[in-house]
């Protein structure tokens, strides 16, 4: 049946060939059966020659009618003629690897490279001989197996055509490795691998390690199978891409001028008269636009009129590759970032209050009618009143120089940090090492980065040097030079305390034991999902004049920024990255809506720090939204941007590939005709029209002969009747 399938589209209709015997059967059933009577008087009236001629005519008509019935059966069986119509060896296993990375969205005429690849691959699958084994792979962030070792070629073509264009990045090495695995699992001794791609260099020749691995795979596959590299894209003259969109200061606040920077990069060389504009939008409304000459870094300033979550976007106009022309930034913009200061001397007036300088450093006072200069505001309370405060309402909780730590306060502070909050601790002469180590260190499980070694250590002739981790420009190493009379030391840290290696500054003199890293002026600790920073000096004038300096305000602002970090980092992702958020109330499944409007279930997972949701289906750029209440999920929206590596559309030429991999493959350029190169290997010609023309000719011949033979017989009969009369 496999051989018949190579000749006929519907081989089962060949059973109709039995109908060729139908005229014979009819002739046998309906022929006149006459009794033979010998009459001597008319014995010689009928000549033997005429009788023989009539019999030959009847046989010829009978044969033509049998052929007509056979041709009808052949026509409905749809005979075909293939380039490789009869195979006495095993049919090859055809593996189609279609490049579904973001660069395949580039325009090719009125379509895209991905659509062109799907069209070519589907055309080939439909022309495969019946019984051919096919596999279809899609190369994106991961290589997806769409069809594996199936003999339903038409169904495979339909599934391939249903694929949506991807927006991720991948290496061709992964596609080759998956194709090899599919062939090995099927046990096929002979395979044909077709890789349809735009041959972007980032996908094909990414780095030396991947080139070496891909070359080995090409060599292994080329030994037993046949490789075809099919180009589905043209040459791109140039491409403009938005590489980055981010605020200059990640700590945003309403009613203040916030500056955003957009990095634009031009790949290739554009015509001299090319004009391009970039548009700046907030919540879908155009706010401003600029013309750019090519690669540039553009700045936009905007005042958010209302607090809340705002979608900032940048778009490029008039570009051929649309996918990287847009970039989003989802910004959380509060009215202010409030800092709760827990100060035992909160009730004292003016300079007698230990948090006086810290309060002014965090939220400097401004004259009426002027914009505030800080995104932070403060609230100062006594630690005894902290039990009435909701720590979740504050960006940072600062604890100052407490002699005793209440167990409830310590537990509340630790819970807040573990669940994603931040804490800032200032140590001073009032610190009780026993209380702090017991309540806040907790044998390495608390917010302190280490045990406090002694209550006070003298530090004569020592000065607080510059903080290299601070981001303020223009600060010199001597900016914090000031006399320090004492500090609170920590014991030597080790791996068991899980102390971060980051040190923002050292309190030591050259050559001392503390200069070797045993004691630092500022220590940090990551605990759970949160972070704590400890300053070994009080924010007053007890041990140092630093709090009274202007640099202290800069240092404090930068410490707060260091604590808060990138507040919006978890909701501004790239294609293929994972969205992860803690669930505040319920562990019930949630519903997430992707940019295309598709809804998916999102099931929370139980972790050490509580219930969390993880979503890995970030395959398309745009805005995603979790359908739930803010009490359950704090950030319900997130954005996904394309990976910037896919913006460089530079192609790998056949010479590049031969130099990297060798030449054990066949390259088919985009300018070559698909039917003339690969399609003709499986092309088929329908013979049914030719059969129908032959059938029509034979029908006409039969009708003509039947009419002619009938007239001759009539004339012969008339002659015989006339002779008898």
Buried (B, 14 or more C-beta within 10 A) or exposed (E): EEEEBBBBBEBEBBEBBEBBEEBBEEBEEEEEEEEEEEEEEEEEEEEEEEEEBEEEBEEBBBBBBBBBBBBBBBBBBBBBEBEEEEBEEEBBBBBBBBBBBBBBBBBBEEEBBBBBBBBBBBBBBBBBBBBBBBBBBBBBBEBBBBBBBBEEBEEBBBBBEEBEBBBBBBBBBBBBBBBBBBBEEBEBEEBBBBBBBBBBBBBBBBEEEBBEBBBBBBEBBBEEBBBBBBBBBBEBEBBBBBBBBBBEBBBBBBBBEBEBBBBBBBBBEBEEEBEBEBBBBBEEEEEEEBEBEBEBEBEBEBEBEEBEBBBBBBBBEEBBBEBBBBBBBBBBBBBBBBBBBBBBBBEEEEEEBBBBBBBBBBBEEEEEEEEBEBBBBBBBBEBEEBEEBEBEEBBBBBBBBBEBBBEEBBEBBBEBBBBBBBBBBBBBBBBBBEBBBBBBBEEBEBBBBBBBBEBBBEBEEBBBBBBEBBEEEEBEEEBBBBBBBBBBBBBBBEEEBBBBEBBBBBBBBEEEEBEEEBBBBBBBBBBBBBBBBBBBBBBBBBBBEBBEBEBBBBBBBBBBBBBBEEBBEBBBBBBBBEBBBBBBEBBEEBEBBBBEEEEEEBEBEEEEEBBBBEBEBBBBBBBBEBEBEEEBBBBBBBBBBBBBBBBBBBBBEBEBBEEBBEEBBBBBEBEEEBBEBBBEBBBBEEBBEEBBEBBEEBBEBBEEBBEEBEEBBEEBEEEBEEEEE
